[in-house]
Amino acid sequence: MKDDAVAPVIAVMLILAAIVTFLSIWNAVYVPSMKQSAEVSHLQNVESAFLHFSSDIERAASTRQDDLTLSEPVQLGGGDFFFNTLRSSGSLSVRNEQKPIYYLTMYDGTEAIMGRMSGTLVNISYEPVGNFWQDQGYRWQYGYVNVTKHCKLQSPLKHYNMTNVNTEFRDTGSLAKLAGSFGSVEYTVNQTLIQNETVNEDNRYTFSPRAGICSSIVLRAVNLSATPEHQFVSSNGFGTLQLKSDVISVPYYDVRKITIGSGREPFGNATFYGWNTSFSYLNKTYCKNNVILKEYEDRFSSYEINQSGSPVNVTLEIVNIEVGVY
């Protein structure tokens, strides 16, 4: 009888031991593994959002479209699955870069400044909080995305190293194309006809357009800045990266000189090169008689605007792109 009473107790103890062992393995191995897997998927979503938003910035800068709004949702928290809904969280922030990427200045005939602007950039960061895998974040700066660790270490996401990044800022590289879109010049050829000195076969004077003369030039300057009221957000749900662009045209009359300076960063140097490449078309061909290169040095150039004979109207078209987090 005693043995019959002990047997059920032993059986229950064995069942309890098996349950405890199963739960221990579940909590020690399976749950962390599943949460890490979910966290990896979450970070892949963040990476995709940053790459998409980088393309949005490129689109806004290159098209220079007025009243344009683009946005990308960003999953701030993750690591949850069906049997464990505890989530990590994260933060999004956007900050203005401290140094301008270019300087544009216009002068009148007395060397007095008529107008001046500095082109700026932003950096955009995602930082994880309570991550169930690695303390991995993302940062957009100077046109490319970095992977960050512990808020300090960072390396390019789509480039092997910084040497490759700097290469992309040269010639026809992808980053040089983006930087070049931050500054360009467009022109309108003077359509006034002048009488030719000789007559034609019918003994009549003919008329021809004035060569190398422009009636107006438009300086298209892009400026990227952080929205003052929306620079930080933190949550374990979803955030949003959003940009809004608007175009402001400011006319200037009797401009006699335009100078361009570089902010001395790879992005600024590429933008400076873009400005001067655009100016060279005017200086050498279409507007060569009233847009004259006077000085070209390392990261600085100066152009004289000849207003005698045929006035040249100058318009500064500023494309303001504001980036905010919500």
DRENKELO-97076 format. One line per field, with one value per residue (C-alpha): residue number from 1; residue in three letters; x, y, z. Coordinates in nm, 4 decimals, padded with zeros to 6 digits. Each point is the difference from the previous one (the first is absolute). Example, Ala and Ser with C-alpha at 12.3 -4.5 7.8 and 13.67 -1.06 7.14 Angstrom:
// residues 2
num = c(1,2)
residu = c(ALA,SER)
X = c(01.2300,00.1370)
Y = c(-00.4500,00.3440)
Z = c(00.7800,-00.0660)
//
This chain:
// residues 326
num = c(1,2,3,4,5,6,7,8,9,10,11,12,13,14,15,16,17,18,19,20,21,22,23,24,25,26,27,28,29,30,31,32,33,34,35,36,37,38,39,40,41,42,43,44,45,46,47,48,49,50,51,52,53,54,55,56,57,58,59,60,61,62,63,64,65,66,67,68,69,70,71,72,73,74,75,76,77,78,79,80,81,82,83,84,85,86,87,88,89,90,91,92,93,94,95,96,97,98,99,100,101,102,103,104,105,106,107,108,109,110,111,112,113,114,115,116,117,118,119,120,121,122,123,124,125,126,127,128,129,130,131,132,133,134,135,136,137,138,139,140,141,142,143,144,145,146,147,148,149,150,151,152,153,154,155,156,157,158,159,160,161,162,163,164,165,166,167,168,169,170,171,172,173,174,175,176,177,178,179,180,181,182,183,184,185,186,187,188,189,190,191,192,193,194,195,196,197,198,199,200,201,202,203,204,205,206,207,208,209,210,211,212,213,214,215,216,217,218,219,220,221,222,223,224,225,226,227,228,229,230,231,232,233,234,235,236,237,238,239,240,241,242,243,244,245,246,247,248,249,250,251,252,253,254,255,256,257,258,259,260,261,262,263,264,265,266,267,268,269,270,271,272,273,274,275,276,277,278,279,280,281,282,283,284,285,286,287,288,289,290,291,292,293,294,295,296,297,298,299,300,301,302,303,304,305,306,307,308,309,310,311,312,313,314,315,316,317,318,319,320,321,322,323,324,325,326)
residu = c(MET,LYS,ASP,ASP,ALA,VAL,ALA,PRO,VAL,ILE,ALA,VAL,MET,LEU,ILE,LEU,ALA,ALA,ILE,VAL,THR,PHE,LEU,SER,ILE,TRP,ASN,ALA,VAL,TYR,VAL,PRO,SER,MET,LYS,GLN,SER,ALA,GLU,VAL,SER,HIS,LEU,GLN,ASN,VAL,GLU,SER,ALA,PHE,LEU,HIS,PHE,SER,SER,ASP,ILE,GLU,ARG,ALA,ALA,SER,THR,ARG,GLN,ASP,ASP,LEU,THR,LEU,SER,GLU,PRO,VAL,GLN,LEU,GLY,GLY,GLY,ASP,PHE,PHE,PHE,ASN,THR,LEU,ARG,SER,SER,GLY,SER,LEU,SER,VAL,ARG,ASN,GLU,GLN,LYS,PRO,ILE,TYR,TYR,LEU,THR,MET,TYR,ASP,GLY,THR,GLU,ALA,ILE,MET,GLY,ARG,MET,SER,GLY,THR,LEU,VAL,ASN,ILE,SER,TYR,GLU,PRO,VAL,GLY,ASN,PHE,TRP,GLN,ASP,GLN,GLY,TYR,ARG,TRP,GLN,TYR,GLY,TYR,VAL,ASN,VAL,THR,LYS,HIS,CYS,LYS,LEU,GLN,SER,PRO,LEU,LYS,HIS,TYR,ASN,MET,THR,ASN,VAL,ASN,THR,GLU,PHE,ARG,ASP,THR,GLY,SER,LEU,ALA,LYS,LEU,ALA,GLY,SER,PHE,GLY,SER,VAL,GLU,TYR,THR,VAL,ASN,GLN,THR,LEU,ILE,GLN,ASN,GLU,THR,VAL,ASN,GLU,ASP,ASN,ARG,TYR,THR,PHE,SER,PRO,ARG,ALA,GLY,ILE,CYS,SER,SER,ILE,VAL,LEU,ARG,ALA,VAL,ASN,LEU,SER,ALA,THR,PRO,GLU,HIS,GLN,PHE,VAL,SER,SER,ASN,GLY,PHE,GLY,THR,LEU,GLN,LEU,LYS,SER,ASP,VAL,ILE,SER,VAL,PRO,TYR,TYR,ASP,VAL,ARG,LYS,ILE,THR,ILE,GLY,SER,GLY,ARG,GLU,PRO,PHE,GLY,ASN,ALA,THR,PHE,TYR,GLY,TRP,ASN,THR,SER,PHE,SER,TYR,LEU,ASN,LYS,THR,TYR,CYS,LYS,ASN,ASN,VAL,ILE,LEU,LYS,GLU,TYR,GLU,ASP,ARG,PHE,SER,SER,TYR,GLU,ILE,ASN,GLN,SER,GLY,SER,PRO,VAL,ASN,VAL,THR,LEU,GLU,ILE,VAL,ASN,ILE,GLU,VAL,GLY,VAL,TYR)
X = c(00.0000,00.2844,00.1631,-00.3333,-00.0222,00.3535,-00.0205,-00.2470,00.2067,00.3140,-00.1897,-00.1245,00.3494,00.1421,-00.2704,00.0720,00.3733,-00.0655,-00.2212,00.2597,00.2729,-00.2123,-00.0792,00.3649,00.1074,-00.2885,00.1029,00.3748,00.0232,-00.3182,-00.1352,00.3340,00.0544,-00.3448,00.0364,00.3398,-00.1448,-00.2864,00.2464,00.2098,-00.3119,-00.0808,00.3455,-00.0275,-00.3206,00.1790,00.2829,-00.2460,-00.1790,00.3285,00.1022,-00.3414,00.0109,00.3503,-00.1508,-00.2784,00.2591,00.1769,-00.3308,-00.0911,00.3459,00.0162,-00.3578,-00.0137,-00.3765,-00.2137,-00.2473,00.1384,-00.0576,00.1602,-00.0003,00.1166,-00.1313,00.2693,-00.0550,00.1528,-00.0502,00.0035,00.1038,-00.3538,-00.1645,-00.3194,00.1052,00.1883,-00.1290,00.2667,00.1500,00.3162,-00.0254,00.2009,00.0378,00.0209,00.1782,00.0927,00.2661,00.1507,00.3631,00.2160,00.1973,-00.1611,00.0764,00.0239,-00.0119,-00.1659,00.0411,-00.1137,00.1499,-00.0917,00.2359,00.1415,00.0861,-00.2859,-00.1738,-00.3450,-00.0847,00.1631,-00.0955,00.1661,-00.1115,-00.0467,-00.0496,-00.1518,00.0802,-00.2716,00.0482,-00.1791,00.1174,-00.1349,-00.1090,-00.0154,00.0906,-00.0288,00.2820,00.2797,00.0113,-00.0170,-00.1235,00.0015,00.1094,-00.0487,00.2609,00.1520,-00.2165,00.0788,-00.1127,00.2262,-00.0524,00.0729,00.0926,-00.0346,-00.0816,00.3702,00.1490,-00.1289,00.0820,-00.1559,-00.2909,00.0310,00.3723,00.3006,00.1742,00.0342,00.2461,-00.2794,-00.2343,00.2457,00.0391,-00.3743,00.0362,00.2213,-00.0814,-00.3156,-00.0391,-00.3480,00.0788,00.1586,-00.3238,-00.2039,00.2376,00.0039,-00.3787,00.0246,00.1245,-00.0487,-00.0539,-00.2542,-00.0163,-00.2175,00.1692,-00.0587,-00.2389,00.0583,00.0862,00.2707,00.0400,00.2762,00.2496,-00.0447,-00.3116,-00.1241,-00.0558,-00.3223,00.1904,-00.1645,00.1473,-00.0414,-00.0096,00.1672,-00.0231,00.2749,00.2563,00.1294,-00.2453,-00.2508,-00.2938,-00.0399,00.1561,-00.1582,00.2083,-00.1660,00.1183,-00.1152,-00.0035,-00.0698,-00.0931,-00.1746,-00.3601,00.0284,-00.3035,00.0625,00.3594,-00.0463,-00.2462,00.0215,-00.2384,-00.0309,-00.2482,00.0515,00.1510,00.0077,00.2749,-00.1467,00.1323,-00.1759,00.1418,-00.0967,00.1562,00.0597,00.1124,00.1818,00.0809,00.3141,00.0723,00.3331,00.2071,00.3652,00.1744,-00.0861,00.2345,-00.0216,00.1820,00.0251,-00.0623,00.3179,-00.1685,-00.0198,-00.3669,00.0755,00.2863,-00.2254,-00.2704,00.2599,00.1064,-00.3663,-00.0510,00.3065,-00.0737,-00.3403,00.1526,00.2561,-00.2750,-00.0966,00.3536,00.1287,-00.3005,-00.3482,00.0772,00.3731,-00.0269,-00.1759,00.0929,00.3778,00.2170,00.2322,00.1454,00.0132,00.1923,-00.0229,-00.3579,-00.0643,-00.1124,-00.1123,-00.2035,-00.0439,-00.3437,00.0397,-00.3093,00.1128,-00.1846,-00.2375,-00.1276,-00.0050,-00.2695,00.1082,-00.2494,00.0915,-00.2325,00.0280,-00.1299,-00.0592,-00.0320,-00.0985,00.0379,-00.1948,-00.0771,-00.3496)
Y = c(00.0000,00.2377,-00.0531,00.0690,00.3370,00.1053,-00.0752,00.2829,00.2506,-00.0957,00.0231,00.3500,00.1073,-00.1314,00.1842,00.3209,-00.0433,-00.0478,00.3123,00.2060,-00.1246,00.0844,00.3488,00.0587,-00.0974,00.2064,00.3148,-00.0543,-00.1029,00.0228,00.3388,00.1867,-00.1621,00.1028,00.3526,00.0395,-00.1205,00.2485,00.2761,-00.0758,00.0335,00.3295,00.1447,-00.1069,00.2034,00.3022,-00.0406,-00.0169,00.3148,00.1944,-00.1066,00.0963,00.3378,00.0606,-00.0443,00.2425,00.2650,-00.0562,00.0388,00.3233,00.1509,-00.0940,00.0866,00.3245,-00.0336,00.2496,-00.1218,-00.3558,-00.2337,-00.3445,-00.2303,-00.3417,-00.1977,-00.1326,-00.2911,00.1266,-00.3097,-00.3740,-00.3356,-00.1140,-00.3232,-00.1920,-00.1491,00.3074,00.3456,00.1989,00.2481,00.2022,00.3683,00.2555,00.3668,00.2100,00.3335,00.2535,00.2658,00.2772,-00.0487,00.2704,00.0969,00.1320,-00.1871,00.3110,00.3798,00.2110,00.3803,00.2737,00.3520,00.3274,00.2354,00.1409,-00.3492,00.0295,-00.3297,-00.0225,-00.3529,-00.2955,-00.3534,-00.3092,-00.3469,-00.2423,-00.3726,-00.2149,-00.3344,-00.2494,-00.2691,-00.3050,-00.1271,-00.3230,-00.0226,-00.3392,-00.1898,-00.3811,-00.0577,00.2485,00.3659,00.0957,00.3301,00.1910,00.3476,00.1943,00.2657,00.1671,-00.2084,-00.3519,-00.2298,-00.1269,-00.2911,00.1114,-00.1954,00.1283,00.3506,00.0538,-00.2465,00.0225,-00.1410,00.0509,-00.2310,-00.0226,00.0691,-00.2108,00.2822,00.3792,-00.0082,-00.1323,00.2663,00.2783,-00.1489,00.0359,00.3754,00.0325,00.0398,-00.1962,-00.1827,-00.0334,00.2303,00.2576,00.0031,00.0653,00.2702,00.1646,00.0299,00.2391,00.2819,00.0801,00.2885,00.0395,00.2777,00.1753,00.1096,00.3588,-00.0182,00.3580,00.0109,00.2308,00.1230,-00.1586,00.2345,-00.1386,-00.0414,-00.3221,-00.0868,00.2001,00.3063,-00.0159,00.0017,-00.3155,-00.0468,-00.2573,-00.0791,00.1316,-00.2741,-00.0773,00.2270,-00.1002,00.2037,-00.1889,-00.2707,-00.2054,-00.1286,-00.3180,-00.0621,-00.2951,00.0214,-00.3006,00.0770,-00.1520,00.0944,00.1994,-00.1571,-00.3616,-00.1035,-00.2936,-00.2830,-00.3173,-00.2955,-00.3786,00.0355,00.1810,00.3379,00.1924,00.1740,00.2837,00.2700,00.3035,00.2256,00.3474,00.2321,00.3714,00.2301,00.3228,00.2405,00.2157,00.2893,00.1394,-00.2834,00.0515,-00.2952,-00.3470,-00.2043,-00.3644,-00.1666,-00.3599,-00.1286,-00.2129,-00.3345,-00.2631,00.0865,00.3733,-00.0449,-00.1999,00.2680,00.2685,-00.1968,-00.0280,00.3764,00.0753,-00.2660,00.1589,00.3495,-00.1155,-00.0577,00.3661,00.1320,-00.1848,-00.0058,00.1405,00.2962,00.0409,00.3738,00.0874,-00.2839,00.0081,-00.2213,00.2278,-00.2301,-00.3735,-00.1420,-00.2997,00.0132,00.3592,00.1554,00.3442,00.1006,00.3516,00.0885,00.2526,00.2208,00.2442,-00.0181,-00.2788,-00.0117,-00.3404,-00.0692,-00.2412,-00.2119,-00.2084,-00.3001,-00.1612,-00.3546,-00.0440,-00.3660,-00.0506,-00.3433,-00.0949,-00.3073,-00.0791)
Z = c(00.0000,00.0832,-00.3384,-00.1720,00.1803,-00.0874,-00.3726,-00.0885,00.1961,-00.1890,-00.3292,00.0830,00.1008,-00.3285,-00.1957,00.1911,-00.0601,-00.3721,-00.0094,00.1873,-00.2342,-00.3037,00.1310,00.0836,-00.3497,-00.1432,00.1879,-00.0279,-00.3664,-00.2038,00.1177,-00.0371,-00.3392,-00.1256,00.1384,-00.1645,-00.3283,00.0292,00.0877,-00.3088,-00.2125,00.1740,-00.0715,-00.3637,-00.0199,00.1493,-00.2518,-00.2884,00.1221,00.0180,-00.3505,-00.1378,00.1730,-00.1358,-00.3472,00.0960,00.0878,-00.3320,-00.1829,00.1800,-00.0611,-00.3686,-00.1029,00.2078,00.0091,00.1885,00.2639,00.0033,00.2955,00.0341,00.3030,00.1131,00.3016,00.2349,00.2390,00.3254,00.2170,-00.0600,00.1386,00.0831,-00.1152,00.0732,00.3353,00.1263,-00.0910,00.1850,-00.2490,-00.0154,-00.0884,-00.1912,-00.0831,-00.3150,-00.0088,-00.2661,00.0547,-00.2100,-00.0972,00.1539,-00.3114,-00.3217,-00.3201,-00.2199,00.0120,-00.2693,-00.0006,-00.2421,-00.0185,-00.1648,-00.1839,00.3243,00.1369,00.2498,00.0760,-00.1577,00.1068,00.1713,00.0957,00.1407,-00.0998,00.2883,00.0558,00.2746,00.1575,00.0914,00.2668,00.1325,00.3402,00.1593,00.3644,00.1745,-00.3157,00.0241,-00.2500,-00.0678,00.0938,-00.3681,-00.1381,-00.3290,-00.1007,-00.3243,-00.0667,-00.3065,-00.2319,00.1260,00.2834,00.2796,00.2374,00.3579,00.3130,00.3560,-00.1346,-00.0847,-00.2464,-00.3562,-00.3410,-00.3466,-00.0773,-00.3794,-00.0371,00.0948,00.1889,00.0097,-00.2890,-00.2200,00.1363,-00.0878,-00.3484,-00.0536,00.0596,-00.3093,-00.3679,-00.0869,00.3343,00.1497,00.2937,-00.2326,-00.1984,00.3142,00.1249,-00.3426,00.0034,00.2982,-00.2251,-00.3676,-00.2415,-00.2781,-00.2555,-00.2550,-00.3229,-00.1072,-00.2952,-00.1158,-00.3725,-00.1320,-00.3531,-00.2050,-00.1637,-00.3519,-00.2105,-00.1547,-00.3653,00.0010,00.1166,00.3396,00.3461,00.2054,00.3753,00.2262,00.3709,00.2208,00.0607,00.3476,00.1777,00.2673,00.1239,00.3278,00.2128,00.2778,00.2908,00.1266,00.3568,00.2131,00.3785,00.2270,00.3619,00.3028,00.0781,00.3258,00.1724,-00.1067,00.0696,00.2400,00.0613,00.2126,00.0142,-00.0231,-00.2862,-00.3293,-00.0820,-00.3264,-00.1943,-00.2038,-00.2303,-00.1392,-00.2682,-00.1132,-00.2551,00.0573,-00.2829,00.0878,-00.2885,00.0036,-00.2339,-00.1147,00.1492,-00.0947,00.1634,00.1294,00.2203,00.1022,00.2880,00.1181,00.3509,-00.0302,00.0521,-00.2775,-00.0483,-00.0059,-00.2455,-00.2328,00.0266,-00.0770,-00.3064,-00.1061,00.0305,-00.2129,-00.2586,-00.0488,-00.0173,-00.2570,-00.2584,00.0349,00.0216,-00.3082,-00.2314,00.0457,00.2290,-00.0582,-00.0616,00.3256,00.2396,00.0351,00.2215,00.1992,00.2657,00.0580,00.2929,00.2256,00.1352,-00.1142,-00.3279,-00.1155,-00.3072,-00.1362,-00.1353,-00.2817,00.0061,-00.2718,-00.3292,00.0994,00.3600,00.1685,00.2568,00.2749,00.1945,00.3041,00.0120,00.3437,00.0415,00.3725,00.1020,00.3634,00.1598,00.3129,00.2099,00.1250)
//
